[in-house]
Structure formats: structure tokens, C-alpha cells
Amino acid sequence: MKIFQNRLNQPFTYTFLICWIILGFSALFAQKIAVSGEMVYTAAGDPISNGVVLIKDGKIEKVGSAADISVGDDYQQLSAKVVTPGFIDAHSVVGLAGYFNQPHDQDQLDKSKAIQPQLRALDAYNPREALVTWLREHGVTTLHTGQAPGAVISGQSVLVKTAGETVDEALVAAPQMLTATLGASVSRNYKSPGTRAKSVAMLRAALLKAQRYAKKAANKDTDKRPGRDLKAEAMAQVLAGEVPLLITAQRSVEIMTALRLAKEFGFKLVLDGAAEAYLVLDEIKAAGVPVIVHPTMVRNYGDTKNASYETAAQLQEAGILFAFQSGYESYVPKTRVVNYEAAIAAANGLAFNDALAALTINSAKILGIDQRTGSLEKGKDADVVLFDGDPFEYVTHVEAVLIDGKIVHQK
């Protein structure tokens, strides 16, 4: 014992011992996983038969056929019939709307005022909500969520991974988008506006006010700058192109109005819902605006009366970038599963690979995270899902889900 203590008193030996301990623990806890699939869909090229995805420290290390990739003994091995990138739900209210469907877990829409751009989903998102777990167990690894449609401006959305015990652990980006709505649902929720024209007038007025605020805030004379205005600040981010404006517009009339507003004020527009997009495909394509298409199986009433199972296929044929969403449901369980929405679209004219792309890489492109996730490629986040069959079949089960290289669900 005395000899050991004497050696610890020597600076070099002590430093060596500490480094040895650190290196030992680093090797012990290094995350190295090899995922094998009878069919691996990378969303970055052709599917790979008998493929392998190597994962190291949360990132994808290598992707290829089993014949070309050597798997070391230090890799934990998982296998399944089908392997895909983690699915991305491009628009949801999960985490704000809870599965209890009671006032205490329904934060998806504040009905006190029709224009509230200052509201942040970041401040209301609950990563421990049971619906987050439910979506994760179905293969959804990234979630764009926030306030529900139904207000002229309902608030700022947030982008999260479906793992993590706190918002900080789950967070990818905030604010992700500012959310707005055009259509009859706004008039049902608020006394003012009472008409569609009034909704648009209120939205334009808010944008004009933000223009004036941004101009004053940029004054070199600090004494002449306005006091902080949370509403105007949020709107100014949209006008500066820092945050897209997500406008829920189901009818062709509202879709065209949204396109006109984007042209007038020069903001980045993302169309949400677009139930009647098939009536104005040329106009959407000419504007270069992406679409987060309505849930394929949405109920056909009100603004979505003319929704079609074939909308996704028509958007694809027109060359319009689109993604799938679970959307907002006013009834339990408060959410849909994007896998199944894509499945119905695939049964109604949309090719399998195109449906998968809309759930993964295309959704990532619309959300601006395609350099990080959305496909199985070297260097990207290791968000991977393992299935025991066709991911678009209701009888198929999720065998395992990995987020950032960690197994967060396993059958």
C-alpha cells in the first residue's frame, strides 16, 4: 500500500493512471452498433439487399452491403427484415396536446386572442408525454410540433427528437416555424375575425407592424429604438427570412391567398394541409413552395371537405416537394401516425420509394435538417428503425428504434 501511495505522489505516474482510467471508460461506453437488414432503405439511393448500417458514437459510420462491410466483434448487432431511416413527422401537436384529452394537458391552442406569435411551443412541450412515446415506438424519431391550426397566428413551433427526458435533451431547433391559419376554422374559434377576408387583413396588419418595428429596431441610435415587443420580434424573424411562416390553408382560395402574401412580403412560406392543392398545382410549383400535406385519412368536413387520398401522388407528379404529417385531431388519441398516412397514399398512386422519401429525406429538406438526418448516410445522426416486414403494412411491427445511435425502443 505504501509503495502504491508513493507512486501516486509522482506527477507523471498519477497523470498516466488518470488517463488510463479515462480511456478505459471511454472504450467501455463507446456506442458501436451494427444494424443488418434483409432490405435497407437508405433514402439516399437504391435500396440495399442484405445491407448493413454501422453506427459509432451516435453517428452513421458506414452503409453498404454485408459483402462489402466487415463488422468487428466490438459491435452490438441488431437485425431485421427491413431497415429505414427514422421517420419525421413534419407537423404535429404532440407534446402540447396530451392523450388524456383533458384541460390540463391541452396546450395546443390558446383561444384568448387570434394573433399570438409570441407563444413558444418550446415553453409547453412535454417530452415525457405518452403520445411522444407512442409515436417513437412506431418509428417516428423527429417531430415538428407546436400550436394547432385554428388561429390567425397561433405561435412558434419547435423541432425535437422523440427521445430525452427534458426539452433541452430533445431539442433540435426553436423556433422552427411561425404557424398561421387561413380558413373557416379561425372564425369558429374567435369572435374576431368573423370572415376569411378579416383574417387575411389581420395577418397583413401584423406583418406591416413587424416591418415598422424591424426598421426602428435597426436604428443606429439606440435611444430611438423601440422597447422590446415579443409579438413584433417573432413576426420580424419571418420577414427577415430567419423563420418560415407555416400557413395552414386547405381550400384553393386560401392556398392562393397564402401565395400572394408570400410574394407581397417576401417571407419563406410552407403550405400546410393544402387539401385542394390538386386544383392549383401549377401555381404552387411556380412559387417554389413546399407542402406538408394533410393527413391522407383526414375527416372530410369543413375546410377539408374536398381532401383526397391522391393528393400526395399528384404533388409528386407535379414535382412539388412535400412531406407527411400527423396533424391535429380534436378527438382522442389526439394524433395520427405518419407511417399509416403514407401507406394510404402509397395505395393511391404514390410509389413506395416516394412515400418513404416524403417521410424521411424530403421532410428533412423542408425542415432544413437534411444535412443532419433524414437518410442513412455517413456522418448523419444514427436515427434508424428496424421492422419485421413492410413498414406500410398495419400488421408489421417495429423491432427496434435508434435515435442518435442509442436504442430507445426494442420489441
C-alpha positions as semicolon CSV with decimal commas, in nm:
position;residue;x (nm);y (nm);z (nm)
1;M;0,000;0,000;0,000
2;K;0,288;0,238;0,086
3;I;0,456;0,166;-0,248
4;F;0,128;0,241;-0,431
5;Q;0,083;0,565;-0,238
6;N;0,439;0,671;-0,312
7;R;0,386;0,613;-0,682
8;L;0,068;0,820;-0,678
9;N;0,272;1,107;-0,540
10;Q;0,477;1,110;-0,860
11;P;0,311;1,356;-1,106
12;F;0,387;1,157;-1,421
13;T;0,262;0,826;-1,282
14;Y;-0,052;0,990;-1,142
15;T;-0,131;1,155;-1,474
16;F;-0,076;0,828;-1,658
17;L;-0,312;0,646;-1,422
18;I;-0,589;0,907;-1,468
19;C;-0,555;0,893;-1,848
20;W;-0,567;0,514;-1,841
21;I;-0,890;0,523;-1,637
22;I;-1,050;0,779;-1,872
23;L;-0,955;0,584;-2,183
24;G;-1,083;0,266;-2,026
25;F;-1,422;0,415;-1,951
26;S;-1,442;0,577;-2,296
27;A;-1,386;0,242;-2,462
28;L;-1,634;0,076;-2,230
29;F;-1,915;0,318;-2,310
30;A;-1,844;0,381;-2,680
31;Q;-2,165;0,320;-2,874
32;K;-2,086;0,083;-3,160
33;I;-2,382;-0,090;-3,324
34;A;-2,418;-0,285;-3,648
35;V;-2,771;-0,293;-3,791
36;S;-2,834;-0,559;-4,056
37;G;-3,139;-0,576;-4,277
38;E;-3,264;-0,810;-4,545
39;M;-3,356;-0,483;-4,715
40;V;-3,209;-0,148;-4,616
41;Y;-3,382;0,164;-4,750
42;T;-3,133;0,450;-4,718
43;A;-3,348;0,731;-4,870
44;A;-3,022;0,833;-5,038
45;G;-3,018;0,591;-5,330
46;D;-3,130;0,245;-5,429
47;P;-3,234;0,003;-5,153
48;I;-2,960;-0,234;-5,041
49;S;-3,039;-0,604;-5,030
50;N;-2,870;-0,771;-4,733
51;G;-2,740;-0,438;-4,612
52;V;-2,553;-0,317;-4,306
53;V;-2,551;0,016;-4,122
54;L;-2,255;0,071;-3,891
55;I;-2,305;0,317;-3,606
56;K;-2,042;0,471;-3,384
57;D;-2,089;0,729;-3,111
58;G;-2,433;0,836;-3,231
59;K;-2,342;0,884;-3,597
60;I;-2,362;0,662;-3,903
61;E;-2,016;0,531;-3,975
62;K;-2,077;0,329;-4,290
63;V;-2,363;0,194;-4,504
64;G;-2,340;-0,083;-4,763
65;S;-2,393;-0,448;-4,842
66;A;-2,292;-0,716;-4,595
67;A;-2,048;-0,850;-4,853
68;D;-1,857;-0,522;-4,852
69;I;-1,864;-0,431;-4,483
70;S;-1,670;-0,608;-4,212
71;V;-1,829;-0,594;-3,868
72;G;-1,593;-0,606;-3,572
73;D;-1,651;-0,814;-3,262
74;D;-1,690;-0,495;-3,058
75;Y;-2,015;-0,400;-3,234
76;Q;-2,351;-0,481;-3,080
77;Q;-2,551;-0,646;-3,356
78;L;-2,917;-0,593;-3,444
79;S;-3,102;-0,738;-3,741
80;A;-3,442;-0,714;-3,906
81;K;-3,618;-0,777;-4,234
82;V;-3,645;-0,406;-4,319
83;V;-3,433;-0,111;-4,204
84;T;-3,520;0,253;-4,275
85;P;-3,416;0,599;-4,157
86;G;-3,616;0,729;-3,863
87;F;-3,946;0,881;-3,973
88;I;-4,002;1,256;-3,947
89;D;-4,348;1,383;-3,855
90;A;-4,348;1,715;-4,038
91;H;-4,631;1,878;-3,838
92;S;-4,795;1,773;-3,515
93;V;-4,928;1,899;-3,184
94;V;-4,797;1,604;-2,981
95;G;-4,621;1,714;-2,665
96;L;-4,860;2,008;-2,630
97;A;-5,177;1,802;-2,676
98;G;-5,180;1,504;-2,440
99;Y;-5,352;1,170;-2,457
100;F;-5,577;1,235;-2,155
101;N;-5,778;1,483;-2,365
102;Q;-5,844;1,690;-2,053
103;P;-5,792;2,065;-2,000
104;H;-5,472;2,012;-1,801
105;D;-5,289;1,853;-2,097
106;Q;-5,439;2,050;-2,386
107;D;-5,199;2,338;-2,459
108;Q;-5,221;2,319;-2,837
109;L;-5,431;2,633;-2,894
110;D;-5,482;2,944;-2,685
111;K;-5,821;3,094;-2,765
112;S;-5,787;3,423;-2,580
113;K;-5,667;3,610;-2,889
114;A;-5,649;3,526;-3,260
115;I;-5,295;3,663;-3,307
116;Q;-5,028;3,541;-3,063
117;P;-4,692;3,500;-3,239
118;Q;-4,512;3,536;-2,905
119;L;-4,629;3,193;-2,783
120;R;-4,345;2,939;-2,791
121;A;-4,403;2,566;-2,818
122;L;-4,062;2,535;-2,654
123;D;-4,221;2,651;-2,328
124;A;-4,506;2,400;-2,341
125;Y;-4,356;2,085;-2,498
126;N;-4,362;1,782;-2,268
127;P;-4,105;1,521;-2,378
128;R;-4,248;1,271;-2,127
129;E;-4,596;1,282;-2,281
130;A;-4,726;0,930;-2,352
131;L;-4,808;1,022;-2,713
132;V;-4,441;1,105;-2,776
133;T;-4,352;0,755;-2,661
134;W;-4,629;0,609;-2,877
135;L;-4,502;0,779;-3,191
136;R;-4,144;0,679;-3,113
137;E;-4,250;0,316;-3,083
138;H;-4,397;0,344;-3,433
139;G;-4,068;0,465;-3,578
140;V;-4,106;0,844;-3,555
141;T;-3,768;0,980;-3,441
142;T;-3,808;1,351;-3,522
143;L;-4,113;1,563;-3,451
144;H;-4,206;1,911;-3,572
145;T;-4,467;2,016;-3,323
146;G;-4,638;2,318;-3,174
147;Q;-4,966;2,504;-3,162
148;A;-5,262;2,367;-3,354
149;P;-5,416;2,533;-3,659
150;G;-5,718;2,750;-3,588
151;A;-5,576;3,095;-3,504
152;V;-5,466;3,369;-3,742
153;I;-5,123;3,329;-3,581
154;S;-5,103;3,061;-3,313
155;G;-4,735;3,062;-3,215
156;Q;-4,383;2,936;-3,273
157;S;-4,324;2,566;-3,339
158;V;-4,037;2,351;-3,215
159;L;-3,834;2,068;-3,369
160;V;-3,739;1,780;-3,140
161;K;-3,618;1,424;-3,134
162;T;-3,866;1,185;-2,971
163;A;-3,614;1,086;-2,704
164;G;-3,493;1,271;-2,397
165;E;-3,635;1,343;-2,055
166;T;-3,617;1,722;-2,085
167;V;-3,684;1,973;-2,361
168;D;-3,313;2,055;-2,378
169;E;-3,226;1,689;-2,436
170;A;-3,486;1,653;-2,712
171;L;-3,439;1,991;-2,880
172;V;-3,322;2,022;-3,238
173;A;-3,435;2,378;-3,318
174;A;-3,660;2,652;-3,178
175;P;-3,831;2,844;-3,314
176;Q;-3,870;2,617;-3,616
177;M;-4,160;2,799;-3,785
178;L;-4,426;3,054;-3,707
179;T;-4,770;2,898;-3,753
180;A;-5,075;3,066;-3,905
181;T;-5,415;2,958;-4,038
182;L;-5,646;3,078;-4,313
183;G;-5,997;2,938;-4,337
184;A;-6,329;2,892;-4,165
185;S;-6,180;2,727;-3,855
186;V;-6,042;3,064;-3,740
187;S;-6,387;3,222;-3,734
188;R;-6,522;2,926;-3,537
189;N;-6,259;2,974;-3,267
190;Y;-6,267;3,354;-3,230
191;K;-6,534;3,625;-3,238
192;S;-6,294;3,837;-3,445
193;P;-6,215;3,771;-3,724
194;G;-6,561;3,674;-3,832
195;T;-6,481;3,624;-4,202
196;R;-6,199;3,498;-4,420
197;A;-6,125;3,849;-4,551
198;K;-6,092;3,981;-4,195
199;S;-5,844;3,700;-4,112
200;V;-5,622;3,800;-4,403
201;A;-5,649;4,169;-4,316
202;M;-5,541;4,095;-3,958
203;L;-5,246;3,887;-4,077
204;R;-5,134;4,159;-4,320
205;A;-5,165;4,422;-4,048
206;A;-4,943;4,215;-3,818
207;L;-4,680;4,179;-4,091
208;L;-4,687;4,553;-4,167
209;K;-4,648;4,634;-3,798
210;A;-4,349;4,400;-3,781
211;Q;-4,192;4,575;-4,080
212;R;-4,211;4,909;-3,899
213;Y;-4,079;4,756;-3,578
214;A;-3,781;4,594;-3,755
215;K;-3,692;4,923;-3,923
216;K;-3,697;5,112;-3,594
217;A;-3,508;4,835;-3,414
218;A;-3,226;4,866;-3,670
219;N;-3,174;5,237;-3,594
220;K;-2,808;5,312;-3,520
221;D;-2,919;5,548;-3,246
222;T;-3,003;5,314;-2,958
223;D;-3,213;5,581;-2,792
224;K;-3,451;5,575;-3,088
225;R;-3,500;5,201;-3,088
226;P;-3,840;5,074;-2,964
227;G;-3,885;4,877;-2,647
228;R;-3,898;4,501;-2,681
229;D;-4,217;4,368;-2,835
230;L;-4,232;3,987;-2,830
231;K;-4,506;3,975;-3,093
232;A;-4,325;4,206;-3,334
233;E;-3,993;4,027;-3,275
234;A;-4,143;3,693;-3,378
235;M;-4,300;3,844;-3,689
236;A;-3,977;4,026;-3,775
237;Q;-3,791;3,694;-3,780
238;V;-4,033;3,580;-4,051
239;L;-3,982;3,896;-4,256
240;A;-3,604;3,861;-4,224
241;G;-3,619;3,508;-4,363
242;E;-3,488;3,360;-4,040
243;V;-3,804;3,160;-3,968
244;P;-4,053;3,027;-4,227
245;L;-4,423;3,105;-4,198
246;L;-4,627;2,784;-4,196
247;I;-4,975;2,867;-4,320
248;T;-5,249;2,608;-4,284
249;A;-5,461;2,662;-4,595
250;Q;-5,692;2,382;-4,707
251;R;-5,913;2,535;-4,977
252;S;-5,770;2,657;-5,307
253;V;-5,890;3,009;-5,220
254;E;-5,677;3,014;-4,905
255;I;-5,382;2,850;-5,081
256;M;-5,378;3,128;-5,340
257;T;-5,406;3,389;-5,066
258;A;-5,106;3,241;-4,887
259;L;-4,904;3,252;-5,210
260;R;-4,998;3,618;-5,261
261;L;-4,893;3,709;-4,906
262;A;-4,556;3,538;-4,951
263;K;-4,499;3,730;-5,272
264;E;-4,605;4,061;-5,117
265;F;-4,390;4,037;-4,803
266;G;-4,109;3,811;-4,931
267;F;-4,116;3,558;-4,647
268;K;-4,040;3,186;-4,670
269;L;-4,371;3,005;-4,699
270;V;-4,452;2,645;-4,617
271;L;-4,805;2,535;-4,707
272;D;-4,975;2,314;-4,450
273;G;-5,273;2,090;-4,522
274;A;-5,347;2,204;-4,879
275;A;-5,646;1,971;-4,916
276;E;-5,735;2,128;-5,252
277;A;-5,376;2,157;-5,373
278;Y;-5,465;1,947;-5,679
279;L;-5,667;2,244;-5,809
280;V;-5,368;2,483;-5,806
281;L;-5,066;2,259;-5,863
282;D;-4,916;2,485;-6,130
283;E;-4,936;2,789;-5,904
284;I;-4,774;2,607;-5,610
285;K;-4,499;2,472;-5,834
286;A;-4,431;2,815;-5,988
287;A;-4,399;2,968;-5,641
288;G;-4,148;2,701;-5,535
289;V;-4,335;2,643;-5,210
290;P;-4,312;2,307;-5,027
291;V;-4,623;2,138;-4,885
292;I;-4,679;1,948;-4,563
293;V;-4,978;1,764;-4,697
294;H;-5,286;1,694;-4,483
295;P;-5,310;1,351;-4,318
296;T;-5,429;1,127;-4,601
297;M;-5,714;0,986;-4,393
298;V;-5,828;1,323;-4,258
299;R;-6,202;1,353;-4,199
300;N;-6,378;1,514;-4,494
301;Y;-6,572;1,804;-4,347
302;G;-6,535;2,180;-4,318
303;D;-6,219;2,311;-4,484
304;T;-6,106;1,954;-4,562
305;K;-6,433;1,856;-4,730
306;N;-6,256;1,802;-5,063
307;A;-5,946;1,626;-4,931
308;S;-5,829;1,338;-5,149
309;Y;-5,631;1,018;-5,097
310;E;-5,447;1,103;-5,420
311;T;-5,317;1,448;-5,327
312;A;-4,971;1,319;-5,234
313;A;-4,936;1,134;-5,564
314;Q;-5,041;1,445;-5,755
315;L;-4,790;1,661;-5,569
316;Q;-4,520;1,408;-5,652
317;E;-4,616;1,401;-6,020
318;A;-4,611;1,781;-6,031
319;G;-4,259;1,787;-5,887
320;I;-4,360;1,969;-5,567
321;L;-4,158;1,894;-5,254
322;F;-4,390;1,756;-4,985
323;A;-4,392;1,567;-4,658
324;F;-4,644;1,383;-4,440
325;Q;-4,783;1,492;-4,107
326;S;-4,992;1,350;-3,825
327;G;-5,168;1,686;-3,793
328;Y;-5,410;1,788;-3,523
329;E;-5,711;1,585;-3,416
330;S;-5,970;1,733;-3,182
331;Y;-6,062;1,385;-3,060
332;V;-5,862;1,115;-2,882
333;P;-5,595;0,994;-2,922
334;K;-5,513;1,346;-3,050
335;T;-5,270;1,229;-3,316
336;R;-5,224;1,005;-3,615
337;V;-4,919;0,802;-3,715
338;V;-4,744;0,927;-4,030
339;N;-4,647;0,573;-4,136
340;Y;-5,008;0,484;-4,196
341;E;-5,091;0,815;-4,365
342;A;-4,808;0,744;-4,608
343;A;-4,931;0,387;-4,651
344;I;-5,272;0,502;-4,773
345;A;-5,107;0,748;-5,011
346;A;-4,891;0,463;-5,141
347;A;-5,207;0,263;-5,206
348;N;-5,349;0,553;-5,403
349;G;-5,093;0,630;-5,670
350;L;-4,779;0,720;-5,476
351;A;-4,483;0,487;-5,533
352;F;-4,335;0,314;-5,226
353;N;-3,996;0,485;-5,253
354;D;-4,159;0,825;-5,297
355;A;-4,378;0,767;-4,991
356;L;-4,072;0,669;-4,788
357;A;-3,882;0,976;-4,911
358;A;-4,170;1,200;-4,800
359;L;-4,140;1,051;-4,450
360;T;-3,764;1,094;-4,434
361;I;-3,531;1,296;-4,656
362;N;-3,797;1,522;-4,813
363;S;-3,937;1,607;-4,473
364;A;-3,583;1,681;-4,355
365;K;-3,533;1,915;-4,651
366;I;-3,850;2,111;-4,574
367;L;-3,743;2,142;-4,210
368;G;-3,386;2,234;-4,303
369;I;-3,220;1,938;-4,130
370;D;-3,132;1,722;-4,431
371;Q;-2,758;1,762;-4,362
372;R;-2,815;1,605;-4,022
373;T;-3,085;1,341;-4,062
374;G;-3,349;1,201;-4,300
375;S;-3,134;0,936;-4,468
376;L;-2,887;0,663;-4,383
377;E;-2,559;0,824;-4,488
378;K;-2,213;0,850;-4,338
379;G;-2,186;1,126;-4,080
380;K;-2,558;1,174;-4,020
381;D;-2,742;1,116;-3,694
382;A;-2,796;0,746;-3,638
383;D;-3,177;0,761;-3,638
384;V;-3,271;0,412;-3,755
385;V;-3,584;0,195;-3,744
386;L;-3,599;-0,184;-3,773
387;F;-3,918;-0,356;-3,894
388;D;-4,024;-0,719;-3,917
389;G;-4,189;-0,651;-4,255
390;D;-4,319;-0,382;-4,489
391;P;-4,327;-0,057;-4,283
392;F;-4,650;0,046;-4,458
393;E;-4,842;-0,266;-4,355
394;Y;-5,059;-0,242;-4,044
395;V;-4,957;-0,594;-3,935
396;T;-4,587;-0,501;-3,937
397;H;-4,415;-0,441;-3,605
398;V;-4,127;-0,213;-3,511
399;E;-3,846;-0,433;-3,382
400;A;-3,623;-0,151;-3,258
401;V;-3,575;0,225;-3,280
402;L;-3,242;0,405;-3,253
403;I;-3,210;0,780;-3,201
404;D;-2,863;0,932;-3,214
405;G;-2,722;0,582;-3,204
406;K;-2,898;0,481;-2,883
407;I;-3,160;0,207;-2,865
408;V;-3,468;0,391;-2,736
409;H;-3,721;0,117;-2,811
410;Q;-3,683;-0,256;-2,861
411;K;-3,958;-0,513;-2,902
